[in-house]
Amino acid sequence: MANDCNIDKKQVRELKYLNKDFSGFRQNLVNYAKNYFPDIYNDFNESSPGMMFIEMASYVGDVLSYYVDNQMKESLLIHAEERSNVIDLARALGYKTKPTVPSVVNISLYQVVPVSKTDSEPDMRYAMQISAGMEIATDNNVIFMTQEPVDFRVNTQKSPRETTIYKVDDTYGNPEYYLLKKDVNAVAGEVKTETFTFGEPEKYTRIKLGDNKVISILDVKDEAGNVWYEVPYLAQDNIFEEVINNWATDPEMSEYNYDAPYILKLRRTARRFTTHIDENNMTQLWFGAGISTQPDEVIVPNPENIGIGLPYGNTAANYMNGTSYVDIAFDPVNTMFTRAYGQAPNDETLTVRYLSGGGLVSNVPARTIKSITTKNAYLDEDGLNQSQVDVVKNSLAVINLEPAVGGRSEENVEEIRYNALSHYASQNRAVTREDYIARVYAMPQKFGSIAKAYLDKDEQYWMQTVGTHEIKNPLAINLYALAYDDNKNCMAPTEMTKKNLQTYLSNYRMLTDAINLKTAHIINIGVEVAVMPRPGYQNKEVILRVIDKLKCIFEIDNWSINEPIILPKIATQLDSVEGVQTIKNLRIVNNWDENLGYSGNIYDIKTATKDGVIYPSMDPSVFEVKYPDRDIKARIVGY
C-alpha cells in the first residue's frame, strides 16, 4: 500500500468551489487548463474545439448548480415560491390551506301567526321551527345556508324575537295576524354529494373530490350508516362529538338544554380521515393504514397477548428469534389490532357530503337574498285550523338587511406562507393564560355560553397520599367563569355548560395542567353621583345624559373579572358630558339583598378603596350594576 505522505505535493490539483454560474465555471476551467496543461493545450479561441468542451462542461455545471440552489430554496417555507411546495411545507407545520372562503351574512326570517281566540296576543301554536341548513338564494342563484336552527316559539336574550302587527280586520281594526321576525347567520355555499367505492383495503388510501371550491366536509358515511370523522392528523384518535341535549340522551342534564342545546363528548374512533388541498385547489381525503380484517373484540391487554394479530406482534416465532416490538405503534384503543393511524376503507362505498361555494361572487349586496330553496320547516298541525296553517306556511320569507361580506378566492402563496408561520407559533395548544381564555371564549355557544373567564394559580392546599405534609399544587389552575341570563345579567354557568367546557378544554390543555372549574363571585353595586351643571342647561336633561353615560360605562360587556373601578377615570368621562361643569361626588355602594334580586355577596367598598381605586376581592369577582334604572342615581348640586 502506498504511503500517502510520500505523494508529491506538486501533483495535488488546486480546485476552487466558489464558482456558481456559467461564466465562473468557464473561467475556472480555462485557468485550470492553463495552469496544469500548458504544454498540451493552449488554444483558447472562442471557436476552438477545446473551448467547446469547456463551455459544455460549464453549461452542465451551471444547470446542476441552479437546481441544487433551487431545491434548497424550495425546502424552506420562508423562501419557497412553488405553490405545491408552499402548501406541503405549510401542511408540515400543521396549517391547512383554504381553497375558498365563503361570505357570511345575517338573515332575517319572517312568518305570520294568527291572533289567539282567547286574547289579542299572537297564537304561538302556529310558530314554526326551522332546522339548520335551510337553503336560500339570490336572483343570480348564489346559494346561502343557515347555520343554526330557528325556533319562532321562543324569545330569549340569545335568540330574540320581534313581534309586530301584520294585518288588522276591516271592521274594528283589531289585529288579525302578527308578524314574527328572527335573525340567523348564514354562509355562502350549497351541499354537494359524491360517492366512492373501495375494494381491497390499501394503506393510506386517498380520494379526490371533483370540486375546487370545497368549504368544509359535512359528513362521510358508509352504506351501513357508520360515520367517518375528520381529524387534524391521522394519529389523533379523539374527536369531538355533538349530541342533542334531551331527556333520552341525558336525563340529568336535559334540564339545561335552554342554555346548552348540545352535549360535547370526546369519542375514540378508528374511522377517521384528514383533508388536504393540492396546488390546483382540489380537496383530497386521506385515510389511515389499519387493514386488519379480524373482529375488534374486547380483550384485556397483557404481556401475553399484546400485539396478537400483527405480523410483528407477540408470537412464538418472534420469541424464538428474539424479535423486539417495543418501538411498534399500537392503537391505544385496541392493542390487539393496530389502527393507530386510522382504518382504511374496506370493500365499502363512502358517501361524502360537503359544502361548496364561497369566493368573491358570494359577496352580494343587501336585500338580494330573497328566495327559499329548501325550507326545512316544521309545524305541529294537530288541532290547528288548516286554512290558517296554509297561510302560515306560505308566509315564511327571508331577506338580508345587510350585505354579505367576507367571501374571497383561494389564498395566494404569500398568504399561505405567513398564515402557516403564525399557525405554527400557536400550536393549537393552550399554554399561557391568554391562550386558555381565548379557547374558553371560542367554545361554540350551542354547548353553553361563557361570558367571562379568568385564570389564576390554585393557591389552595392538598394533602399528599403519604405523610401529612401540606404542599401547594404548582400545576393546578383555577378557571373562574360566569354566564349571562336572559336579561344579560351575570350568573353561574349551568352544570351542562361546565361539563361541556371541561370536555372542550381537555383537547387543548397541556398534559401537566390540572384545571379546576369554578364560579366567580358577583358583586352588585349601585352608583350615586352629584353633578354641578353648566349655566343655561336644563337640570333634567343633564341628569339624563349623566345617567345614560354611566349606563354605557357600567355596561357588563365592558367589565372583566377582577377589574378594579377607577373613580377618577369615571369622573373624567362624566366631565365630558354636555352640560356638566364638574362632578362634586361619585360614590359606589354595595347592593347585596337577595330579596331584591341581588347576588347576596356583601363587600366592604370603603375598605377596598385606596387612592380613588376600588379593588376587587381576593377571590375572583366582577362588579355588576344589575338594575341600571334603579341602581344608578344622579342629583344636581349647586355651588
VEXDREN-2710 file (C-alpha; in Angstrom, 1 decimal):
% VEXDREN-2710
k/r/px/py/pz
1/MET/0.0/0.0/0.0
2/ALA/1.4/3.3/-1.0
3/ASN/2.3/5.8/1.7
4/ASP/0.2/8.9/1.3
5/CYS/2.9/11.0/2.9
6/ASN/5.2/10.3/0.0
7/ILE/2.9/11.8/-2.6
8/ASP/4.5/14.8/-4.3
9/LYS/2.6/17.8/-3.2
10/LYS/3.0/19.3/-6.7
11/GLN/0.7/16.6/-8.0
12/VAL/-2.2/17.9/-5.9
13/ARG/-4.6/19.9/-8.0
14/GLU/-5.9/23.2/-6.7
15/LEU/-9.7/23.3/-7.1
16/LYS/-12.0/26.3/-6.5
17/TYR/-15.5/25.7/-5.3
18/LEU/-16.8/29.3/-5.3
19/ASN/-18.0/29.4/-8.9
20/LYS/-21.8/29.2/-9.2
21/ASP/-22.7/30.3/-12.7
22/PHE/-21.7/29.7/-16.4
23/SER/-19.1/32.4/-16.6
24/GLY/-17.5/31.3/-13.3
25/PHE/-17.3/27.7/-14.4
26/ARG/-15.9/28.7/-17.8
27/GLN/-13.2/31.0/-16.4
28/ASN/-12.1/28.5/-13.7
29/LEU/-11.8/25.7/-16.3
30/VAL/-9.7/27.9/-18.6
31/ASN/-7.4/28.8/-15.7
32/TYR/-7.2/25.2/-14.7
33/ALA/-6.1/24.2/-18.2
34/LYS/-3.5/27.0/-18.4
35/ASN/-2.0/26.1/-15.0
36/TYR/-1.9/22.3/-15.3
37/PHE/-1.8/21.6/-19.1
38/PRO/0.1/24.5/-20.6
39/ASP/2.1/22.3/-23.0
40/ILE/-0.9/20.1/-24.0
41/TYR/-3.5/22.7/-25.0
42/ASN/-3.1/26.5/-25.3
43/ASP/-5.7/27.4/-27.9
44/PHE/-8.5/29.2/-26.0
45/ASN/-10.1/30.9/-29.0
46/GLU/-13.9/31.0/-28.9
47/SER/-14.1/28.8/-32.0
48/SER/-11.6/26.2/-30.9
49/PRO/-12.7/22.6/-30.1
50/GLY/-11.3/22.8/-26.6
51/MET/-13.4/25.8/-25.8
52/MET/-16.5/23.9/-27.0
53/PHE/-15.9/21.2/-24.4
54/ILE/-15.1/23.7/-21.7
55/GLU/-18.3/25.7/-22.3
56/MET/-20.4/22.5/-22.5
57/ALA/-19.0/21.5/-19.1
58/SER/-19.7/25.0/-17.8
59/TYR/-23.3/24.7/-19.0
60/VAL/-23.8/21.4/-17.2
61/GLY/-22.3/22.8/-14.0
62/ASP/-24.5/25.9/-14.2
63/VAL/-27.6/23.8/-14.6
64/LEU/-26.7/21.5/-11.8
65/SER/-25.8/24.4/-9.5
66/TYR/-29.2/26.1/-10.3
67/TYR/-31.2/23.1/-9.4
68/VAL/-29.3/22.5/-6.2
69/ASP/-29.9/26.1/-5.2
70/ASN/-33.5/25.9/-6.2
71/GLN/-34.2/22.7/-4.3
72/MET/-32.6/24.3/-1.2
73/LYS/-34.7/27.4/-1.6
74/GLU/-37.9/25.4/-2.2
75/SER/-37.3/23.4/1.0
76/LEU/-37.5/26.5/3.2
77/LEU/-41.0/27.9/3.8
78/ILE/-39.8/31.5/4.0
79/HIS/-38.1/31.3/0.5
80/ALA/-40.2/28.7/-1.4
81/GLU/-42.1/30.0/-4.5
82/GLU/-43.8/26.9/-6.0
83/ARG/-47.4/26.8/-4.7
84/SER/-47.3/23.0/-4.3
85/ASN/-44.1/23.2/-2.2
86/VAL/-45.5/26.0/0.0
87/ILE/-48.7/24.0/0.6
88/ASP/-46.7/20.9/1.6
89/LEU/-44.4/22.9/3.9
90/ALA/-47.4/24.6/5.5
91/ARG/-49.0/21.2/6.0
92/ALA/-45.9/20.0/7.8
93/LEU/-46.4/22.9/10.2
94/GLY/-50.0/21.9/10.8
95/TYR/-51.6/24.6/8.6
96/LYS/-54.3/23.7/6.1
97/THR/-54.8/26.0/3.1
98/LYS/-58.3/27.1/2.1
99/PRO/-59.4/26.6/-1.5
100/THR/-62.1/29.3/-1.0
101/VAL/-63.6/31.5/1.8
102/PRO/-67.4/31.9/1.9
103/SER/-69.1/35.2/2.8
104/VAL/-71.2/35.4/5.9
105/VAL/-74.5/37.3/6.4
106/ASN/-77.2/37.9/8.9
107/ILE/-80.5/36.8/7.5
108/SER/-83.9/38.0/8.8
109/LEU/-86.6/35.3/8.8
110/TYR/-90.3/36.3/8.9
111/GLN/-93.6/34.4/9.4
112/VAL/-97.1/35.4/10.3
113/VAL/-99.2/33.8/13.0
114/PRO/-102.9/34.4/13.6
115/VAL/-104.3/36.1/16.7
116/SER/-105.3/33.9/19.6
117/LYS/-109.0/33.4/20.1
118/THR/-108.8/33.9/23.8
119/ASP/-107.0/37.2/23.7
120/SER/-105.4/39.6/21.3
121/GLU/-102.0/38.1/21.6
122/PRO/-100.2/36.0/18.9
123/ASP/-101.2/32.3/18.8
124/MET/-97.8/30.8/19.2
125/ARG/-99.1/27.3/18.3
126/TYR/-98.6/28.4/14.7
127/ALA/-95.0/29.4/15.3
128/MET/-92.7/27.2/13.1
129/GLN/-89.3/25.6/13.8
130/ILE/-86.7/25.9/11.1
131/SER/-83.8/23.4/11.1
132/ALA/-80.3/24.4/10.4
133/GLY/-79.2/24.0/6.8
134/MET/-82.1/25.9/5.2
135/GLU/-81.0/26.9/1.7
136/ILE/-81.8/30.4/0.4
137/ALA/-80.6/32.1/-2.8
138/THR/-80.2/35.4/-4.6
139/ASP/-81.7/36.2/-8.0
140/ASN/-78.3/35.3/-9.5
141/ASN/-78.6/31.8/-7.8
142/VAL/-75.9/32.4/-5.2
143/ILE/-76.8/29.8/-2.6
144/PHE/-76.6/30.5/1.2
145/MET/-77.1/28.1/4.0
146/THR/-78.3/28.9/7.6
147/GLN/-76.0/27.7/10.4
148/GLU/-78.3/27.4/13.4
149/PRO/-81.9/26.3/13.9
150/VAL/-84.6/28.9/14.3
151/ASP/-87.5/28.5/16.7
152/PHE/-90.1/31.2/16.4
153/ARG/-91.7/29.9/19.6
154/VAL/-89.0/31.1/22.0
155/ASN/-87.9/34.7/22.8
156/THR/-84.7/34.8/24.8
157/GLN/-81.6/37.0/25.2
158/LYS/-79.7/34.7/22.9
159/SER/-82.5/34.3/20.4
160/PRO/-84.7/37.4/20.5
161/ARG/-87.9/37.6/18.6
162/GLU/-89.6/40.8/17.2
163/THR/-93.4/40.8/17.1
164/THR/-95.4/43.4/15.2
165/ILE/-99.0/43.7/13.9
166/TYR/-99.2/42.4/10.3
167/LYS/-102.9/42.7/9.5
168/VAL/-106.0/44.1/11.1
169/ASP/-109.6/43.4/10.3
170/ASP/-111.6/45.9/8.3
171/THR/-114.4/46.2/10.8
172/TYR/-113.0/47.1/14.2
173/GLY/-109.3/47.4/13.4
174/ASN/-108.3/44.6/15.7
175/PRO/-105.2/42.5/15.0
176/GLU/-105.8/39.6/12.7
177/TYR/-102.2/38.4/12.1
178/TYR/-98.9/39.1/13.7
179/LEU/-95.6/39.2/12.0
180/LEU/-92.7/37.4/13.8
181/LYS/-89.1/38.1/13.0
182/LYS/-85.9/36.3/13.9
183/ASP/-82.3/36.6/12.7
184/VAL/-79.9/33.8/11.9
185/ASN/-76.4/33.6/10.4
186/ALA/-75.8/32.1/7.0
187/VAL/-72.8/31.3/4.9
188/ALA/-72.5/31.1/1.1
189/GLY/-72.5/27.5/-0.1
190/GLU/-74.5/24.6/-1.2
191/VAL/-74.5/21.0/-0.3
192/LYS/-73.0/18.5/-2.8
193/THR/-72.6/14.8/-2.6
194/GLU/-70.1/12.3/-4.1
195/THR/-69.7/8.6/-3.7
196/PHE/-66.6/6.5/-3.8
197/THR/-66.4/2.7/-3.9
198/PHE/-63.4/0.8/-2.3
199/GLY/-62.3/-2.8/-2.9
200/GLU/-59.5/-4.5/-1.0
201/PRO/-58.1/-2.2/1.7
202/GLU/-55.0/-0.2/0.9
203/LYS/-52.8/1.7/3.3
204/TYR/-53.2/5.4/3.3
205/THR/-55.9/5.4/0.6
206/ARG/-56.6/8.8/-1.0
207/ILE/-59.6/10.1/-2.8
208/LYS/-60.1/13.5/-4.6
209/LEU/-63.4/15.4/-4.7
210/GLY/-64.5/16.8/-8.1
211/ASP/-64.9/20.4/-6.9
212/ASN/-62.3/23.1/-6.4
213/LYS/-64.5/25.2/-4.1
214/VAL/-65.0/22.9/-1.1
215/ILE/-65.6/25.0/2.0
216/SER/-65.9/22.1/4.5
217/ILE/-66.7/18.4/4.7
218/LEU/-70.2/18.0/6.3
219/ASP/-70.1/14.2/6.8
220/VAL/-68.8/11.0/5.4
221/LYS/-70.8/7.8/5.9
222/ASP/-70.7/4.2/4.6
223/GLU/-73.7/2.2/3.4
224/ALA/-74.1/0.8/6.9
225/GLY/-74.5/4.3/8.4
226/ASN/-71.1/4.4/10.1
227/VAL/-69.8/7.9/10.3
228/TRP/-66.2/8.7/9.4
229/TYR/-64.8/11.6/11.3
230/GLU/-62.4/14.4/10.1
231/VAL/-59.3/14.9/12.3
232/PRO/-56.4/17.3/12.0
233/TYR/-53.9/14.4/11.7
234/LEU/-54.4/10.6/11.4
235/ALA/-52.6/9.9/14.7
236/GLN/-55.4/11.7/16.6
237/ASP/-58.0/9.2/17.7
238/ASN/-60.1/11.5/19.8
239/ILE/-62.8/13.6/18.1
240/PHE/-65.4/15.9/19.4
241/GLU/-69.0/14.6/19.0
242/GLU/-72.1/16.7/19.3
243/VAL/-75.1/15.1/20.9
244/ILE/-78.5/16.7/21.2
245/ASN/-79.2/17.6/24.8
246/ASN/-82.6/16.0/25.5
247/TRP/-84.1/13.6/28.1
248/ALA/-83.3/10.5/26.1
249/THR/-79.6/11.4/25.8
250/ASP/-79.0/12.6/29.4
251/PRO/-82.0/12.8/31.8
252/GLU/-80.0/14.7/34.4
253/MET/-78.5/17.4/32.1
254/SER/-81.6/17.8/29.8
255/GLU/-83.0/20.5/32.2
256/TYR/-80.2/22.8/31.0
257/ASN/-80.9/22.4/27.2
258/TYR/-82.1/26.0/27.1
259/ASP/-78.5/27.1/27.8
260/ALA/-76.6/24.2/26.2
261/PRO/-78.7/22.6/23.4
262/TYR/-75.9/20.2/22.6
263/ILE/-73.7/17.9/24.8
264/LEU/-70.0/17.9/23.8
265/LYS/-68.3/14.5/24.1
266/LEU/-65.0/13.0/23.2
267/ARG/-65.1/9.9/21.1
268/ARG/-62.4/7.5/20.1
269/THR/-62.8/6.0/16.7
270/ALA/-60.7/4.2/14.0
271/ARG/-62.9/5.6/11.2
272/ARG/-61.2/8.9/10.6
273/PHE/-59.6/10.9/7.8
274/THR/-57.8/14.1/7.1
275/THR/-58.3/16.7/4.3
276/HIS/-55.6/18.2/2.2
277/ILE/-55.7/20.8/-0.5
278/ASP/-53.4/20.3/-3.6
279/GLU/-51.9/23.0/-5.8
280/ASN/-55.0/23.0/-8.0
281/ASN/-57.3/23.7/-5.0
282/MET/-58.7/20.2/-5.2
283/THR/-59.7/18.7/-1.9
284/GLN/-58.3/15.2/-1.0
285/LEU/-59.4/12.9/1.7
286/TRP/-56.6/10.7/3.2
287/PHE/-57.5/7.6/5.2
288/GLY/-55.4/5.5/7.6
289/ALA/-53.3/2.4/7.4
290/GLY/-55.3/-0.1/9.5
291/ILE/-56.2/-3.0/7.3
292/SER/-57.0/-5.7/9.9
293/THR/-60.0/-7.8/8.9
294/GLN/-60.2/-9.5/12.3
295/PRO/-63.0/-8.5/14.6
296/ASP/-62.4/-5.8/17.2
297/GLU/-63.1/-8.0/20.2
298/VAL/-62.8/-6.6/23.7
299/ILE/-59.6/-8.3/25.0
300/VAL/-57.9/-7.2/28.2
301/PRO/-54.3/-6.4/27.1
302/ASN/-51.5/-8.0/29.0
303/PRO/-47.9/-9.1/28.2
304/GLU/-49.1/-12.5/27.0
305/ASN/-51.4/-11.3/24.2
306/ILE/-50.4/-7.7/23.3
307/GLY/-49.9/-7.4/19.6
308/ILE/-51.8/-10.6/18.7
309/GLY/-53.0/-10.4/15.1
310/LEU/-50.0/-8.4/13.9
311/PRO/-47.2/-9.9/11.7
312/TYR/-44.6/-8.4/14.1
313/GLY/-46.7/-9.0/17.3
314/ASN/-46.4/-11.3/20.3
315/THR/-45.9/-14.7/18.6
316/ALA/-43.9/-17.8/19.4
317/ALA/-41.8/-17.2/16.4
318/ASN/-40.8/-13.7/17.5
319/TYR/-40.0/-15.1/20.9
320/MET/-37.7/-17.7/19.4
321/ASN/-35.8/-15.3/17.1
322/GLY/-35.6/-12.6/19.7
323/THR/-37.7/-10.0/17.7
324/SER/-38.5/-6.9/19.7
325/TYR/-41.6/-4.9/19.2
326/VAL/-41.2/-2.3/21.9
327/ASP/-41.0/0.5/19.3
328/ILE/-44.1/-0.6/17.3
329/ALA/-47.0/1.9/17.2
330/PHE/-50.0/0.1/18.8
331/ASP/-53.5/1.5/18.8
332/PRO/-54.2/2.8/22.3
333/VAL/-57.9/1.8/22.0
334/ASN/-57.3/-1.7/20.7
335/THR/-53.8/-3.0/21.4
336/MET/-54.6/-6.3/19.6
337/PHE/-55.0/-4.9/16.1
338/THR/-53.2/-1.8/15.1
339/ARG/-55.2/1.1/13.8
340/ALA/-53.0/3.7/15.3
341/TYR/-53.4/5.9/12.2
342/GLY/-57.0/5.1/11.4
343/GLN/-58.8/2.5/9.5
344/ALA/-58.6/2.1/5.7
345/PRO/-61.9/1.7/3.8
346/ASN/-62.5/-2.0/3.1
347/ASP/-65.0/-3.3/0.5
348/GLU/-67.5/-0.5/1.0
349/THR/-68.9/2.7/-0.5
350/LEU/-68.5/6.0/1.2
351/THR/-70.8/8.9/0.6
352/VAL/-69.2/12.3/1.1
353/ARG/-71.3/15.4/1.7
354/TYR/-69.6/18.7/1.5
355/LEU/-70.3/22.4/1.4
356/SER/-69.2/24.1/-1.9
357/GLY/-69.3/27.7/-2.9
358/GLY/-68.0/31.0/-1.5
359/GLY/-65.5/33.1/-3.3
360/LEU/-65.8/36.8/-4.4
361/VAL/-69.1/36.1/-6.1
362/SER/-70.7/35.4/-2.7
363/ASN/-70.3/39.0/-1.6
364/VAL/-73.8/40.2/-2.5
365/PRO/-75.5/43.5/-1.7
366/ALA/-78.2/44.0/0.9
367/ARG/-81.8/42.9/0.1
368/THR/-80.8/40.4/-2.6
369/ILE/-81.2/37.1/-0.7
370/LYS/-85.0/36.7/-1.0
371/SER/-85.9/33.2/-2.3
372/ILE/-86.1/30.0/-0.2
373/THR/-84.8/26.9/-1.9
374/THR/-85.2/24.4/0.9
375/LYS/-87.4/25.3/3.9
376/ASN/-86.6/22.6/6.5
377/ALA/-89.7/23.9/8.4
378/TYR/-91.7/22.0/11.0
379/LEU/-95.1/22.8/12.4
380/ASP/-97.2/20.6/14.6
381/GLU/-100.6/20.9/12.9
382/ASP/-102.5/18.8/15.4
383/GLY/-105.6/20.8/16.5
384/LEU/-104.9/23.8/14.2
385/ASN/-107.1/25.4/11.6
386/GLN/-105.9/24.1/8.2
387/SER/-106.6/27.2/6.3
388/GLN/-104.5/29.3/8.7
389/VAL/-101.8/26.6/8.6
390/ASP/-101.6/27.1/4.9
391/VAL/-101.3/30.9/5.3
392/VAL/-98.6/30.5/7.9
393/LYS/-96.5/28.0/5.9
394/ASN/-96.8/30.2/2.8
395/SER/-95.8/33.3/4.7
396/LEU/-92.2/32.2/5.5
397/ALA/-89.9/34.8/4.0
398/VAL/-86.3/35.8/4.2
399/ILE/-84.2/38.8/3.3
400/ASN/-80.7/40.1/4.1
401/LEU/-80.9/43.6/5.5
402/GLU/-77.1/44.0/5.3
403/PRO/-74.7/42.9/2.6
404/ALA/-72.9/39.5/2.7
405/VAL/-69.2/40.1/3.2
406/GLY/-66.0/38.1/3.7
407/GLY/-66.0/35.9/0.6
408/ARG/-62.8/35.6/-1.2
409/SER/-60.9/33.3/-3.5
410/GLU/-58.1/30.9/-2.6
411/GLU/-55.0/32.0/-0.6
412/ASN/-52.0/33.1/-2.6
413/VAL/-48.5/31.9/-1.9
414/GLU/-47.6/34.7/0.4
415/GLU/-50.8/34.4/2.5
416/ILE/-50.2/30.6/2.9
417/ARG/-46.6/31.3/3.9
418/TYR/-47.3/33.8/6.7
419/ASN/-50.5/32.1/7.9
420/ALA/-48.6/28.9/8.3
421/LEU/-45.8/30.6/10.3
422/SER/-48.5/32.2/12.5
423/HIS/-50.3/28.9/13.0
424/TYR/-47.1/27.1/13.9
425/ALA/-46.4/29.6/16.7
426/SER/-49.7/28.9/18.3
427/GLN/-49.5/25.1/18.0
428/ASN/-53.3/24.9/18.7
429/ARG/-52.5/24.4/22.3
430/ALA/-53.4/26.4/25.4
431/VAL/-50.1/27.3/27.2
432/THR/-50.4/30.8/28.5
433/ARG/-53.3/32.4/30.5
434/GLU/-54.4/34.3/27.4
435/ASP/-54.5/31.0/25.4
436/TYR/-56.9/29.5/27.9
437/ILE/-59.1/32.5/28.0
438/ALA/-59.3/32.7/24.2
439/ARG/-60.0/29.0/24.0
440/VAL/-62.9/29.3/26.5
441/TYR/-64.4/32.1/24.5
442/ALA/-64.0/30.1/21.3
443/MET/-66.3/27.3/22.5
444/PRO/-69.4/27.3/20.3
445/GLN/-72.5/28.7/22.1
446/LYS/-74.6/25.6/21.3
447/PHE/-72.5/23.9/24.0
448/GLY/-73.2/26.7/26.5
449/SER/-72.2/30.3/26.7
450/ILE/-69.3/31.6/28.8
451/ALA/-69.5/35.3/29.1
452/LYS/-66.5/36.0/31.3
453/ALA/-63.4/33.9/32.2
454/TYR/-60.4/34.4/34.5
455/LEU/-57.5/32.2/35.3
456/ASP/-55.3/32.1/38.4
457/LYS/-53.0/29.7/40.1
458/ASP/-54.5/27.3/42.6
459/GLU/-53.4/28.6/46.0
460/GLN/-55.3/26.0/47.9
461/TYR/-53.7/23.2/49.7
462/TRP/-54.0/19.5/49.2
463/MET/-52.8/16.5/51.3
464/GLN/-50.2/14.1/49.9
465/THR/-51.1/10.5/49.9
466/VAL/-48.1/9.6/52.0
467/GLY/-47.5/11.6/55.2
468/THR/-49.3/14.7/56.5
469/HIS/-47.2/17.5/55.0
470/GLU/-49.3/20.1/53.1
471/ILE/-47.9/21.5/49.9
472/LYS/-49.2/23.6/47.1
473/ASN/-50.1/22.1/43.8
474/PRO/-47.9/24.0/41.3
475/LEU/-49.7/22.6/38.2
476/ALA/-53.3/23.4/39.2
477/ILE/-55.1/26.2/37.5
478/ASN/-58.4/27.7/38.7
479/LEU/-60.7/28.8/35.9
480/TYR/-63.4/31.2/37.1
481/ALA/-66.3/31.6/34.7
482/LEU/-69.6/33.4/34.5
483/ALA/-72.5/33.3/32.1
484/TYR/-75.4/35.6/31.1
485/ASP/-79.1/35.1/31.8
486/ASP/-81.8/36.2/29.5
487/ASN/-81.6/39.7/30.8
488/LYS/-77.8/39.8/30.3
489/ASN/-77.1/39.7/34.0
490/CYS/-74.2/37.7/35.3
491/MET/-75.0/34.2/36.6
492/ALA/-73.2/31.0/37.4
493/PRO/-72.7/28.7/34.4
494/THR/-75.0/25.7/34.4
495/GLU/-73.7/22.2/35.1
496/MET/-74.1/21.2/31.5
497/THR/-72.0/24.2/30.3
498/LYS/-69.3/23.4/32.8
499/LYS/-69.3/19.8/31.7
500/ASN/-69.0/20.8/28.0
501/LEU/-66.3/23.3/28.8
502/GLN/-64.3/20.7/30.6
503/THR/-64.6/18.3/27.7
504/TYR/-63.7/21.1/25.2
505/LEU/-60.6/22.2/27.1
506/SER/-59.3/18.6/27.5
507/ASN/-58.3/18.5/23.9
508/TYR/-56.2/21.7/24.1
509/ARG/-54.7/21.9/27.6
510/MET/-51.2/20.8/28.4
511/LEU/-50.9/17.3/29.9
512/THR/-49.4/18.6/33.1
513/ASP/-52.1/21.2/33.7
514/ALA/-55.0/20.5/36.0
515/ILE/-58.0/22.8/35.6
516/ASN/-60.5/23.5/38.3
517/LEU/-63.7/25.0/37.0
518/LYS/-65.2/27.5/39.5
519/THR/-67.7/30.3/39.5
520/ALA/-66.5/33.8/40.0
521/HIS/-68.3/36.0/42.6
522/ILE/-70.7/38.7/41.6
523/ILE/-70.6/42.0/43.5
524/ASN/-73.7/44.0/42.7
525/ILE/-73.1/47.7/43.0
526/GLY/-75.0/51.0/42.7
527/VAL/-73.7/54.3/41.5
528/GLU/-74.6/57.7/43.2
529/VAL/-73.3/60.9/41.6
530/ALA/-73.7/64.6/42.4
531/VAL/-73.5/66.8/39.3
532/MET/-72.9/70.6/39.0
533/PRO/-74.5/71.7/35.7
534/ARG/-73.3/74.5/33.5
535/PRO/-75.4/77.7/33.3
536/GLY/-78.0/77.7/30.7
537/TYR/-78.7/73.9/30.7
538/GLN/-81.8/72.2/31.9
539/ASN/-81.1/70.1/35.0
540/LYS/-83.3/67.2/33.9
541/GLU/-81.5/67.0/30.6
542/VAL/-78.1/67.0/32.2
543/ILE/-79.2/64.3/34.7
544/LEU/-80.5/62.1/31.9
545/ARG/-77.2/62.5/29.9
546/VAL/-75.1/61.6/33.0
547/ILE/-77.3/58.5/33.7
548/ASP/-77.0/57.4/30.1
549/LYS/-73.2/57.8/30.2
550/LEU/-73.0/55.8/33.5
551/LYS/-75.1/53.0/31.9
552/CYS/-72.6/52.9/29.0
553/ILE/-69.6/52.9/31.4
554/PHE/-71.0/50.1/33.5
555/GLU/-72.3/48.0/30.6
556/ILE/-71.4/44.5/31.7
557/ASP/-69.7/43.7/28.4
558/ASN/-67.1/46.4/29.3
559/TRP/-66.1/44.7/32.6
560/SER/-63.9/41.7/33.2
561/ILE/-63.4/39.5/36.2
562/ASN/-61.1/41.1/38.8
563/GLU/-61.1/44.5/37.1
564/PRO/-61.0/47.4/39.5
565/ILE/-63.2/50.5/39.4
566/ILE/-61.1/53.7/38.9
567/LEU/-63.2/56.6/40.2
568/PRO/-61.1/59.5/38.7
569/LYS/-61.3/57.9/35.3
570/ILE/-65.1/57.7/35.5
571/ALA/-65.3/61.3/36.8
572/THR/-63.3/62.4/33.9
573/GLN/-65.6/60.7/31.5
574/LEU/-68.6/62.3/33.2
575/ASP/-67.0/65.8/33.0
576/SER/-67.1/65.4/29.2
577/VAL/-70.9/65.0/29.1
578/GLU/-72.6/68.0/27.6
579/GLY/-74.0/70.4/30.3
580/VAL/-71.7/69.1/33.1
581/GLN/-69.5/71.6/34.7
582/THR/-68.0/69.3/37.3
583/ILE/-68.6/66.2/39.4
584/LYS/-68.9/67.0/43.0
585/ASN/-69.3/63.5/44.4
586/LEU/-69.1/60.0/42.9
587/ARG/-70.0/57.1/45.2
588/ILE/-70.2/53.3/44.7
589/VAL/-72.4/51.3/47.1
590/ASN/-72.8/47.6/47.5
591/ASN/-76.3/46.1/46.8
592/TRP/-76.5/42.7/48.3
593/ASP/-80.1/41.9/49.4
594/GLU/-81.2/38.6/47.8
595/ASN/-84.8/39.5/48.4
596/LEU/-84.3/42.4/45.9
597/GLY/-82.8/40.2/43.3
598/TYR/-79.1/40.8/44.1
599/SER/-76.4/38.2/44.5
600/GLY/-76.2/38.3/48.3
601/ASN/-72.5/38.9/48.3
602/ILE/-71.6/41.6/50.9
603/TYR/-68.5/43.6/50.0
604/ASP/-66.9/46.4/52.0
605/ILE/-66.5/49.1/49.4
606/LYS/-64.9/51.6/51.8
607/THR/-62.2/49.3/52.9
608/ALA/-61.5/48.1/49.3
609/THR/-61.0/51.8/48.1
610/LYS/-57.5/53.2/48.0
611/ASP/-56.4/56.3/46.3
612/GLY/-59.6/56.5/44.3
613/VAL/-59.5/52.9/43.1
614/ILE/-62.0/50.3/44.3
615/TYR/-60.1/46.9/44.2
616/PRO/-61.9/43.6/43.7
617/SER/-61.8/40.9/46.3
618/MET/-59.1/38.3/46.7
619/ASP/-61.5/35.7/45.4
620/PRO/-62.0/36.5/41.7
621/SER/-65.1/38.6/41.3
622/VAL/-66.8/41.1/38.9
623/PHE/-68.5/44.4/39.7
624/GLU/-72.0/44.5/38.1
625/VAL/-74.8/47.1/38.0
626/LYS/-77.6/44.6/37.8
627/TYR/-80.6/47.1/37.6
628/PRO/-79.2/50.3/35.9
629/ASP/-82.6/52.0/36.0
630/ARG/-82.8/51.9/39.8
631/ASP/-79.1/51.4/40.8
632/ILE/-77.7/54.5/39.0
633/LYS/-78.8/57.7/40.7
634/ALA/-77.8/61.3/39.9
635/ARG/-78.7/64.6/41.5
636/ILE/-78.0/68.3/40.9
637/VAL/-75.9/70.3/43.4
638/GLY/-75.2/74.0/43.4
639/TYR/-72.0/76.0/44.0
END
